[in-house]
Amino acid sequence: MRILLLAFVGVLFVIACKKGFTGKPSENAAPDTHTVADTILRSGDNRFISQIKITWWGDDQDGFVKGFEFSFDGINWVYTTKQDSLFTLSLPAGSDTANFNFQVRAIDNEGLKDPSPASLVYPVKNSSPRCSIFIPAGTALFPSRNTIKTYPAFKFYWNASDPDGDPNLDHFELFFNDTTTAPYILPSSIKEAAFVAKDLLSNNPDCEVYSGTNQRLNPDIKGLKLNAINIFYVRAVDRVGAKSVAAASYSFYCKKPVNKILVVNATSPYTPSKLSTFHINMLNVGITAYDTLNAFVKNNNNYDELSPDYFTQNKALKFFDKIVWFSDNDSVSLSFAQRSLGEFLSNNGRIFMAINFSQFFYEQSALLDFTPVKELIPDTMGIFRMNNTAALKPMIAGYPTLKATSIISSARPFLKSIDNGSSKFVDVYQGDLIVSTTSGPVSWSGPSVVCAKRTDANTNQTNFIFISVPLDRLNGNNNMDSLFRKALVQELGF
């Protein structure tokens, strides 16, 4: 039986081979294309937003689909191998609704295209953008800088989005205090701006506007109020004119400088009674009008009086001609001063700075570059200090001899900077110092300068006095007012 069956199969094979194929080959059939529906009925607020995900597919009865082409006008077609995509449909300018006719056609493996593309009309409406002001939240280690009390130089940041796609955003409208006034217009690419008052004699000054790259923008913005509570508003506007709800900042008090003199308490952490009372009292040498900046006053992990960045901090300090700056935190205060006083010093500002150096401060720190100090004397032999009743002796006429009222545990001496074409440097005070060694305290016989000044090489006008020991512990002769009168009034011209 097995032999006969094999023989029969063989006969059939031979017969088939001899006969061959007959008839006319079928032509390639076009593929079919499909999308999610035939008709979409939506109107009014029920229309789609202008960002739409569309899905399609195709089949081919005598081959396979290798790709698709889609179009929104029936003329311009885009090839893809995908079967879905997210489209952002641009509505005509000034219109918040439109109908978009989507067409898609399959292409088979021989390049034949579906002659009757799948088609679907999408009724689309524009959606209003959203906008919010970015208010950083600080931590105990990294406090934020949302300026609650500020001079008229400050900055705000904001975010915006559009349900129809962020490219649909067109511009921002900015306001101070009243969103019914004429808006200040910024392009949608700018999401931060600094504002600097131009006329401090006015209670409602116009403000210069700077972009995030610190580029001056035109025109100026109006609406700021000095010596008053202010709120900053920003509103996003899309390409068809739809507007977001106006986002509001926190309330902030904008101070009008009362004088060209500023007293900076840069003690960190901020302690209002530690040094400020002493230095404020020492201004009673004919200085009756001045402003204050409590640089590191902190509430809820936020520095209430610091500017958000050093660009606006420079602008705020530039409002003043003369500054008294004191602190007992060398690194923090000098770092802050170096990055905040550039415009003040370039604008011929004059400053009296009292910062006590600790034993750990690096003697050649770059933080000293803007001061009259070239470098500190290294404490390779031990810790420099002043004993109770030790003297601080003037090196130029007119300055009083001072006396310590307690042990000053860190009294680092320094070398003054080297004269150059624009500035001269002069030693002002040297101290009776001791240095603690492994064998006990010994008198220090090396350089012992703890106060120096910088003067203009052309006019001989003093513009910077720096002292590195705590003045509140050097009033043993009850003559500290004489020092302040000499330094502030006669030398710096307060």
C-alpha positions in Angstrom: 0.0 0.0 0.0 2.8 2.4 0.9 4.6 1.8 -2.5 1.4 2.4 -4.5 0.6 5.6 -2.6 4.1 7.1 -3.3 3.8 6.1 -6.9 0.5 7.9 -7.2 1.9 11.1 -5.7 4.8 10.9 -8.1 2.4 10.6 -11.1 0.5 13.7 -9.9 3.7 15.7 -9.6 4.9 14.8 -13.1 1.5 15.6 -14.6 1.4 19.0 -12.8 4.9 19.9 -14.0 4.1 19.1 -17.5 0.8 21.1 -17.5 2.3 24.6 -16.0 0.3 27.8 -15.0 -2.5 29.1 -17.1 -4.6 32.3 -17.1 -3.9 36.1 -16.8 -2.1 37.4 -13.6 -4.2 39.7 -11.3 -3.3 43.4 -11.2 -2.0 44.9 -7.9 -4.9 46.1 -5.8 -4.7 49.5 -4.0 -4.6 49.4 -0.2 -7.5 50.6 2.0 -7.0 53.3 4.8 -9.0 53.8 7.9 -9.1 56.3 10.8 -10.9 56.3 14.1 -14.4 57.5 12.8 -16.3 58.8 9.8 -17.7 61.9 11.4 -17.1 64.0 14.6 -20.0 66.1 15.8 -18.7 68.7 18.3 -19.6 72.4 18.7 -19.2 75.2 21.1 -17.0 74.4 24.2 -17.3 70.7 23.3 -14.8 71.2 20.4 -11.4 69.6 20.6 -8.4 71.7 21.9 -5.9 72.4 19.1 -3.5 69.7 20.2 -5.0 66.4 18.9 -3.8 62.8 18.8 -5.0 61.0 15.6 -4.8 57.3 14.9 -5.0 55.5 11.5 -4.2 52.1 9.9 -4.4 50.4 6.5 -4.7 46.9 5.0 -3.7 45.5 1.6 -5.4 42.3 0.2 -2.5 41.3 -2.1 0.6 42.6 -0.3 1.4 44.8 2.7 1.2 48.4 3.8 4.7 50.0 3.9 3.7 53.5 5.0 1.2 56.4 4.9 0.8 59.9 3.8 -1.3 62.5 5.6 -2.5 66.0 4.7 -4.6 68.8 6.1 -5.2 70.5 2.8 -5.3 67.6 0.2 -2.3 69.2 -1.6 0.7 68.9 0.7 1.3 65.3 1.9 3.7 64.1 4.6 5.0 60.5 4.5 5.3 58.5 7.7 5.5 54.9 8.8 3.7 55.7 12.1 0.1 54.9 12.7 -0.6 57.8 15.1 0.7 61.2 15.9 0.1 64.3 18.1 -0.8 67.3 16.0 -0.9 71.0 17.1 -3.3 72.7 14.8 -2.7 76.4 14.3 -5.9 78.4 14.3 -6.2 81.4 12.0 -5.1 84.6 13.7 -8.0 86.2 15.6 -10.2 83.1 15.5 -10.8 80.8 18.4 -12.5 78.0 16.3 -11.7 76.2 13.1 -12.5 73.0 11.2 -9.5 70.9 10.1 -10.0 68.2 7.4 -7.5 65.4 8.1 -6.8 63.0 5.3 -4.6 59.9 5.3 -3.8 57.3 2.7 -2.0 54.0 2.8 0.9 53.1 0.5 1.5 49.4 -0.3 4.7 47.5 -0.9 4.7 48.4 -4.6 4.2 52.1 -4.0 0.5 52.1 -4.9 -1.5 54.7 -2.9 -5.1 54.4 -1.7 -7.0 56.5 -4.3 -9.7 57.3 -1.7 -7.9 58.5 1.5 -9.6 58.2 4.8 -10.9 61.6 5.8 -12.2 63.2 9.0 -13.0 66.8 9.9 -11.8 67.9 13.4 -13.7 70.8 14.9 -11.2 72.6 17.0 -11.4 75.5 19.6 -8.6 77.5 21.1 -8.0 77.1 24.9 -6.8 79.9 27.1 -3.2 79.7 28.3 -2.1 79.4 32.0 0.4 81.5 33.9 1.9 81.5 37.3 4.6 83.4 39.1 7.5 81.3 40.3 8.1 81.9 44.0 11.1 79.8 45.3 10.7 77.9 48.5 13.8 78.0 50.7 15.2 75.5 53.2 17.2 75.9 56.4 20.5 75.4 54.5 19.5 77.2 51.4 17.1 80.1 52.1 15.1 81.6 49.3 15.3 85.3 48.3 11.8 86.5 47.9 12.2 90.2 48.6 9.4 91.3 51.0 11.0 94.6 51.8 13.0 96.1 49.0 14.5 99.2 47.5 13.2 99.9 44.0 15.3 97.3 42.2 13.9 93.8 42.2 13.1 90.8 40.0 10.3 88.3 39.3 10.1 85.0 37.5 7.1 83.3 35.9 6.0 80.2 34.1 3.3 79.7 31.4 1.8 76.9 29.4 -0.9 76.4 26.8 -3.2 73.4 26.4 -2.9 73.9 22.7 0.8 73.6 22.8 3.4 76.1 24.1 4.2 77.3 20.6 0.8 78.9 20.7 1.9 81.4 23.4 2.4 84.8 21.9 3.3 87.3 24.6 3.0 88.4 28.2 1.3 91.4 29.8 2.9 92.8 32.9 1.4 95.2 35.5 2.1 96.8 38.8 -0.9 96.9 41.1 -3.7 97.4 38.5 -4.5 95.0 35.7 -7.0 97.4 34.1 -4.2 99.8 33.1 -2.3 99.6 29.8 -0.1 96.4 29.9 3.6 96.2 29.5 4.2 93.7 26.6 7.0 91.1 26.6 7.5 88.3 24.1 6.7 84.8 25.2 10.4 83.9 25.2 11.1 86.1 28.2 10.0 84.6 31.5 11.8 86.8 34.0 12.5 90.5 34.3 14.2 92.9 36.7 12.8 96.4 37.4 14.8 99.4 38.5 13.2 102.8 39.4 14.5 105.7 37.4 13.4 108.8 39.4 13.7 108.5 43.2 12.1 111.9 43.7 8.8 110.6 42.4 6.5 108.4 44.5 5.4 106.6 41.3 8.6 106.3 39.2 8.8 104.7 35.9 11.1 101.6 36.0 13.7 100.3 33.7 13.1 96.8 32.5 15.8 94.1 32.1 15.5 90.7 30.6 16.9 87.5 32.2 20.1 88.1 30.3 20.3 91.6 31.9 19.6 93.3 28.6 17.8 96.6 28.9 14.4 96.5 27.3 12.2 99.4 26.0 10.0 101.1 26.9 9.9 101.6 30.7 7.1 100.2 32.8 4.8 102.3 34.9 2.7 101.7 38.0 5.2 101.1 40.9 4.5 102.9 44.2 7.2 103.8 46.6 6.8 103.6 50.4 3.8 101.4 49.7 2.7 97.8 49.3 2.9 96.6 45.7 1.8 93.5 43.8 3.3 92.4 40.5 0.9 90.8 37.9 1.7 88.8 34.7 -0.8 87.5 32.2 -0.1 85.1 29.2 -1.7 85.8 25.8 -1.8 83.2 23.0 -1.7 83.7 19.2 -5.5 84.1 18.8 -5.7 86.7 21.7 -6.9 84.4 24.5 -5.6 85.5 27.9 -4.8 83.6 31.0 -6.0 84.7 34.5 -3.5 87.3 35.8 -1.0 85.7 38.2 -0.2 87.8 41.3 3.0 88.0 43.2 3.3 88.1 47.0 2.8 91.6 48.4 6.1 93.5 48.8 6.9 96.9 50.4 9.0 99.1 48.1 11.1 101.6 50.1 12.0 105.0 48.8 15.6 105.8 49.8 15.5 108.8 52.2 19.1 109.6 51.8 22.2 108.6 49.9 23.6 106.9 53.1 23.0 103.2 53.7 23.8 101.1 56.8 24.2 97.4 56.0 23.9 94.8 58.8 25.5 91.8 57.1 25.8 89.7 60.3 25.0 86.1 59.4 22.9 84.6 60.9 21.1 87.9 61.4 21.0 89.2 65.0 19.5 92.7 65.2 20.8 93.5 68.7 24.3 92.1 68.4 26.0 94.8 66.4 23.4 97.0 64.9 22.6 99.1 68.0 26.3 99.9 68.5 27.0 101.0 64.9 23.7 102.9 64.6 24.6 104.8 67.8 28.0 105.7 66.4 26.3 107.5 63.6 25.4 110.3 66.0 28.3 112.3 64.7 26.1 114.6 62.5 24.6 111.8 60.4 20.8 112.1 60.9 19.3 110.6 57.8 20.1 107.2 56.5 18.6 103.9 55.2 19.2 100.4 56.4 19.6 97.0 54.9 19.4 93.9 57.2 20.9 91.6 54.7 20.4 88.3 56.3 17.2 88.8 58.2 15.3 85.5 57.7 11.7 84.4 58.1 10.4 81.0 57.2 13.6 80.1 55.4 13.5 83.3 53.3 15.8 86.3 53.3 13.2 89.0 53.4 15.4 92.0 52.3 17.9 90.4 49.9 17.4 90.8 46.2 16.7 87.6 44.2 20.0 87.9 42.3 23.3 89.9 42.3 22.2 91.9 39.3 19.3 93.5 41.2 21.4 93.7 44.4 23.9 95.8 42.6 21.2 98.0 41.3 19.7 98.4 44.7 23.0 99.4 46.4 23.8 101.8 43.5 21.0 104.0 44.8 23.4 105.1 47.5 26.6 107.2 47.6 28.0 106.0 51.0 27.7 102.8 53.0 28.5 101.7 56.5 28.9 97.9 56.4 29.5 95.7 59.5 29.5 91.9 60.1 31.2 89.3 62.3 30.9 86.6 59.5 33.9 87.1 57.2 33.3 84.6 54.4 29.5 85.1 54.1 29.7 88.9 54.3 32.7 89.4 52.0 31.2 87.0 49.4 28.0 88.9 49.5 29.7 92.3 49.4 32.1 91.4 46.5 29.2 90.4 44.3 26.9 93.2 45.3 29.1 96.3 45.4 30.5 96.3 41.9 28.2 99.1 40.5 28.3 101.1 43.8 32.1 101.2 43.8 32.3 101.8 40.0 30.0 104.8 40.6 32.5 106.4 43.0 30.7 105.1 46.1 32.5 105.4 49.5 32.3 102.7 52.1 33.3 102.0 55.7 33.5 98.3 56.3 34.1 96.5 59.7 34.4 92.7 59.4 36.2 90.6 62.0 38.4 87.9 60.4 38.3 84.4 62.0 41.4 82.3 62.5 40.1 80.0 59.7 39.8 82.6 57.0 42.2 81.9 54.1 45.0 84.6 54.1 45.0 85.0 50.3 41.3 84.6 49.7 40.0 86.1 46.4 37.2 87.6 48.5 39.6 90.3 49.5 40.3 91.6 46.0 37.9 94.5 46.1 39.0 95.7 49.6 42.2 97.6 50.7 43.5 94.3 52.0 46.1 92.4 50.0 46.4 89.4 52.2 46.2 88.4 55.9 49.2 87.5 58.0 49.2 83.7 58.1 48.7 82.3 61.6 51.4 79.7 61.3 52.7 80.5 64.8 49.3 80.4 66.4 46.1 82.4 66.9 46.3 86.2 66.9 44.3 88.0 69.5 44.1 91.2 71.6 44.1 91.2 75.4 41.7 93.2 77.5 42.8 96.9 77.6 45.2 96.3 74.7 45.6 99.4 72.5 44.7 100.0 68.8 47.1 102.7 67.8 46.6 105.1 64.9 49.3 105.3 62.2 48.1 108.6 60.7 47.2 111.8 62.5 43.6 112.5 63.4 42.5 109.0 64.5 42.0 108.3 68.2 43.8 105.6 70.2 41.3 102.9 71.0 41.3 100.4 73.9 39.9 96.9 74.1 37.1 96.3 76.7 37.5 92.5 76.6 39.7 89.8 75.1 39.4 89.8 71.3 39.9 86.1 70.5 40.6 86.7 66.8 42.6 89.7 65.6 44.1 88.8 62.3 46.5 91.5 61.0 47.0 92.0 57.3 49.1 93.7 54.6 47.5 96.5 52.6 47.1 96.4 48.8 49.8 97.8 46.5 49.4 101.2 45.0 48.4 101.4 41.4 47.6 104.1 38.8 44.1 104.8 40.2 44.4 104.0 43.9 46.7 104.5 46.9 46.6 102.4 50.0 47.4 103.7 53.5 47.7 101.8 56.9 45.4 103.4 59.5 45.6 101.3 62.7 47.9 98.7 64.2 47.1 96.7 67.2 49.0 95.4 70.3 48.7 91.8 69.4 49.6 88.5 71.0 49.8 85.2 69.4 49.0 81.9 71.1 51.7 79.3 70.6 52.3 75.8 71.9 54.4 77.2 74.7 51.9 79.9 75.6 50.9 83.5 74.5 53.7 85.8 73.3 53.7 89.3 72.1 53.6 89.6 68.3 56.4 91.7 66.8 55.5 91.3 63.1 53.1 93.2 60.9 50.1 94.2 63.0 48.0 96.4 60.8 44.2 95.8 61.3 42.8 98.9 59.5 43.7 100.4 56.1 42.2 102.8 53.6 42.1 103.3 49.9 42.2 106.8 48.3 41.8 108.0 44.8 45.3 108.5 43.3 44.2 111.7 41.5 42.0 113.5 44.0 43.4 111.9 47.2 39.8 111.4 48.3 39.3 108.4 50.7 36.8 106.0 49.3 37.2 102.8 51.3 38.1 102.2 55.0 38.4 98.6 56.2 38.9 97.4 59.7 39.3 93.7 60.7 38.6 93.9 64.5 35.2 94.3 66.3 34.7 97.9 67.1 32.0 97.2 69.7 34.8 95.8 71.9 37.3 98.7 71.4 35.5 101.6 73.2 37.6 101.4 76.4 38.6 105.1 76.1 34.9 106.1 75.3 36.1 107.8 72.2 34.6 105.6 69.5 32.6 108.5 68.3 35.9 110.3 67.5 36.8 107.4 65.2 33.5 107.5 63.4 33.6 111.3 63.0 37.1 111.1 61.6 36.4 108.1 59.3 32.9 108.9 58.1 32.6 112.7 58.2 36.1 113.9 57.5 37.6 111.1 55.4 34.6 109.6 53.5 32.5 112.8 53.4 29.3 111.4 54.9 
